């Protein structure tokens, strides 16, 4: 009995609940390949998103938003079962209702589904869509390539002419040019399903030649039997070496595909858009036909992307004339492109491109005392609604701290309201550039602000005019 008692005591000691001191809370962190956009980066996002929206509006694209979560079959059917996206990278799972669903890995299939589901073929054609949002792919995170990344996307439905292809390329080129990023368009035609048959036979015969298949990576050895065209899309060094002598698809285009491609190139020449005819560009998606293109950066040494060992695509797209019909809609032509915004921001940072911030003619409101704070809070809302660029720090009571904040936001004028000004019906206006201050009648505040801001704008214009005159 004593031995049993001893064992019981030992067991009780083992099962004793852990105290709060012995339990270490697990530190939570973000998932691999996901990123927080912090305060310092927001200005870059504001810039590229604003540029994307402005260009979309100018060229007549209407904004659309599609769900982040879709049925998995949407991507299996459209993107292609053998593509890397579907076979390796999709975040796919069975939900609580038993449905197979997927986090959106690309934008085009959702846009096509929306076009069909909402009967957009009844709208005046072409239908031009603008889309921006997050995509999810479970791949190895790299520089500028995250598992959750953001894309700017344009789609055109119902226009089969080469002008649609050209306009998309033009918008993409303008997007980067106006962000001061030098790029070149990599372009090719992969023909239609009919003229592609002869090419694939010729391509398969090329890779069957002795010694070639053994040099391919494991993925390409599998692609060879399922989709030989994908062999041209591989970035492995050994596969690139074999590819150098492969037949070129442009030599197998039918008359219609050849004529379409020639017209696209003629438009690009007319618009003086720099491009490189890349005979091995195919893009890694099954639905593309005819024109395909990618946007690649030109490095600081002036080398074009075709001469660079490591090419980073900033975006790409092409034509997908059979996709709407494949997904159950009427036969409808289509083309589009997507641009990865994380890579765009990475390039802006690499080039140290100066950003124009929204800090012109800022009026900062400072106060001393509870009653002054109430009045300034009311004034702040009045000024804001009237269109003035105003800032404040009502949570701070110290005038010194408020003026430090005014300096931080680069305020032009600071309105200071203390107890004396409150009793006198006045307000102090401090000019932060000149270091002067003046007490004015509160009732005359608006005319005074307009006068001071107008004078500042005139000074800026005069100095700019003088600089131009000196240059001449």
Beta strands, then each sheet from edge to edge (+ up, - down):
strand 1: 62-63
strand 2: 69-71
strand 3: 92-94
strand 4: 100-103
strand 5: 127-136
strand 6: 148-157
strand 7: 183-189
strand 8: 275-277
strand 9: 289-297
strand 10: 313-319
strand 11: 334-340
strand 12: 362-367
strand 13: 389-392
strand 14: 413-417
strand 15: 426-431
strand 16: 436-441
sheet 1: 1+ 5+ 6- 11+ 10- 9+ 7- 8-
sheet 2: 2+ 4- 3+
sheet 3: 13+ 12+ 14+ 15- 16+
end
